[in-house]
Amino acid sequence: MEKIVRGIVLCTKNIIISILFISLIIKIYPQSTIFGELKKLTLPVAEFKERSNLKVFGQYVSPAVSPVNPERFTGYHTGVDVEYDDISAEVPVYAVFDGDVIYSGYVSGYGGVCVLHISSGGMNYHVLYGHLRPASLPDVGDKILQGDKIGVLGKSYSVETDGERKHLHFSILYAGRINLKGYVQTKKELSRWIDPFLFYK
């Protein structure tokens, strides 16, 4: 009986070690193990990484706790914000991968929004671009190639951005029903979205 118990314990330890090892590999190599060719994404805007310095993916904000003042939203941030409030010139926004436009229009809290459906390696994703000038957006059904210009950022604190500063809200989520949320209330809800920086390591 003692040998059987020892065998079960050893077996359990080996399983736990294997699970931890697989988790570590996925954490270190997320692009190649899960996202396939999507590691070849191009930048959605110039200076994408350098200007993503206020709200990052998964950050919890509220009117009481936020890097932005005043803050009108509450919840876990579903994407990254790329800041351009210091730039008066037009800022072009680009398709990060080949895809189809599945949403294009004005959304409360964003102003102009474009959502692309992209597919790679048997996986499907939605890429959301928020706070664009509505008049610059492509039409639903348009086929967009990687690197194509899909619009320009809206003007600061105008109807084009629904009163927000000039910035790009950029998010990537697993495909399904179109979801335009910029914030969610639980980490469980947040699990449908992916940290965009995982694609740009």
C-alpha positions in Angstrom: 0.0 0.0 0.0 2.8 2.4 0.9 4.4 1.8 -2.6 1.1 2.6 -4.3 0.8 5.8 -2.3 4.4 6.8 -3.1 3.7 6.1 -6.8 0.6 8.3 -6.8 2.4 11.1 -5.1 5.3 10.9 -7.6 2.8 10.8 -10.5 1.0 13.8 -9.2 4.3 15.7 -8.8 5.3 14.9 -12.3 1.9 16.2 -13.6 2.2 19.4 -11.7 5.8 20.0 -13.0 4.6 19.3 -16.6 1.7 21.8 -16.2 4.1 24.5 -14.7 6.6 23.9 -17.5 3.9 24.3 -20.2 2.6 27.4 -18.6 6.1 28.9 -18.5 6.7 28.1 -22.2 3.3 29.8 -23.1 4.2 32.8 -21.1 7.7 33.2 -22.6 6.6 32.4 -26.2 3.0 33.6 -26.6 3.3 34.8 -30.1 4.7 31.6 -31.6 2.8 29.1 -29.5 -0.6 30.6 -29.6 -0.9 33.5 -32.0 1.0 32.0 -35.0 1.6 34.5 -37.8 0.0 37.3 -35.8 3.5 38.0 -34.4 4.0 39.7 -37.8 1.6 42.5 -37.0 2.6 45.9 -38.2 2.2 49.0 -35.9 -1.3 50.6 -35.8 0.2 54.1 -35.4 3.7 55.6 -35.4 5.6 55.5 -32.1 3.1 52.9 -30.8 5.2 51.6 -27.9 6.7 55.0 -27.0 3.3 56.7 -26.7 1.5 53.9 -24.9 2.4 55.5 -21.6 -0.8 56.3 -19.7 -3.4 53.5 -19.8 -2.2 50.0 -20.4 -3.9 46.7 -20.9 -5.7 45.3 -17.8 -5.2 48.5 -15.7 -8.1 49.2 -13.4 -9.3 52.8 -13.5 -12.0 54.9 -11.9 -12.7 58.6 -11.4 -10.8 58.2 -8.1 -7.8 56.3 -9.5 -6.6 57.1 -13.0 -3.6 58.5 -14.8 -6.1 60.7 -16.7 -8.0 63.6 -15.1 -10.9 64.0 -15.2 -11.7 60.3 -15.6 -15.2 59.3 -16.8 -14.8 55.5 -16.9 -14.6 52.7 -14.4 -13.2 49.2 -15.0 -10.3 47.1 -16.3 -8.9 48.6 -19.5 -9.4 46.2 -22.5 -6.6 47.7 -24.6 -3.8 50.2 -24.7 -4.1 54.0 -25.2 -1.6 55.6 -27.5 -1.3 59.3 -26.7 -1.2 62.0 -29.4 -2.6 65.1 -27.6 0.7 66.9 -28.2 0.3 66.5 -32.0 -1.8 68.9 -33.9 -1.3 67.3 -37.3 -3.4 64.4 -38.6 -2.3 61.1 -37.2 -2.9 58.2 -39.6 -4.0 54.8 -38.3 -3.1 51.6 -40.1 -4.3 48.0 -40.4 -2.1 45.7 -38.4 -3.0 42.6 -40.5 -5.2 41.7 -43.5 -8.8 41.7 -42.5 -12.5 42.6 -43.1 -14.2 45.6 -41.7 -17.0 44.3 -39.5 -17.9 47.5 -37.6 -17.5 51.1 -38.6 -19.2 54.0 -37.0 -19.8 56.4 -34.1 -19.8 54.9 -30.6 -20.5 56.7 -27.3 -17.3 56.9 -25.3 -15.1 56.6 -28.4 -16.3 58.8 -31.3 -15.3 56.9 -34.4 -14.6 53.2 -34.1 -13.4 50.6 -36.7 -13.2 46.8 -36.0 -11.4 44.4 -38.2 -11.9 40.6 -38.3 -8.5 38.9 -38.9 -7.6 35.3 -39.3 -4.3 33.5 -39.0 -3.2 29.9 -38.2 -6.8 28.8 -37.6 -7.4 31.5 -35.1 -9.8 34.5 -35.4 -9.5 37.8 -33.8 -11.2 41.2 -33.7 -9.0 44.3 -33.7 -10.6 47.5 -32.4 -9.5 51.0 -33.2 -11.2 53.7 -31.1 -11.3 57.5 -31.2 -10.9 57.9 -34.9 -12.5 60.6 -37.0 -15.8 59.1 -38.1 -15.6 60.7 -41.6 -12.3 58.9 -42.2 -13.5 55.4 -41.5 -13.8 52.6 -44.2 -17.1 50.9 -44.8 -18.4 47.7 -43.3 -17.5 44.9 -45.7 -14.4 46.5 -47.0 -11.4 44.2 -47.3 -8.3 45.8 -45.8 -4.7 44.8 -46.4 -1.9 44.9 -43.8 -0.5 48.4 -43.7 -3.5 50.1 -45.3 -4.6 53.4 -43.8 -7.9 52.9 -42.2 -8.5 56.4 -40.9 -7.0 59.3 -38.8 -7.3 60.1 -35.1 -10.2 62.4 -34.1 -9.6 65.9 -32.9 -9.0 66.4 -29.1 -12.0 67.0 -27.0 -14.4 67.1 -29.9 -17.4 65.1 -31.1 -15.0 63.0 -33.2 -13.6 61.5 -30.0 -16.8 61.9 -27.9 -15.0 64.6 -25.8 -11.9 62.6 -25.1 -8.3 63.6 -25.6 -6.5 62.7 -28.9 -5.4 59.1 -28.6 -5.9 55.7 -30.1 -7.6 53.0 -28.0 -6.2 49.8 -29.5 -7.5 46.4 -28.5 -7.3 42.8 -29.7 -9.8 40.1 -28.6 -10.8 36.6 -29.6 -13.4 36.7 -32.3 -17.1 36.1 -31.5 -19.9 38.6 -31.1 -18.7 42.1 -31.7 -17.7 43.7 -28.4 -16.9 47.4 -28.3 -16.2 47.7 -24.6 -13.2 49.8 -23.6 -13.6 48.6 -20.0 -15.0 45.6 -18.2 -15.9 45.1 -14.6 -14.2 41.7 -13.8 -10.9 40.0 -14.7 -13.0 37.1 -15.9 -14.6 39.3 -18.5 -11.1 40.7 -19.4 -9.9 37.2 -20.4 -11.6 37.5 -23.8 -9.1 40.3 -24.6 -5.3 39.9 -25.3 -2.6 42.3 -24.2 -1.6 43.9 -27.6 2.0 44.2 -26.5 2.3 40.4 -26.7 2.3 40.7 -30.4 5.1 43.3 -30.5 7.9 41.7 -28.4 
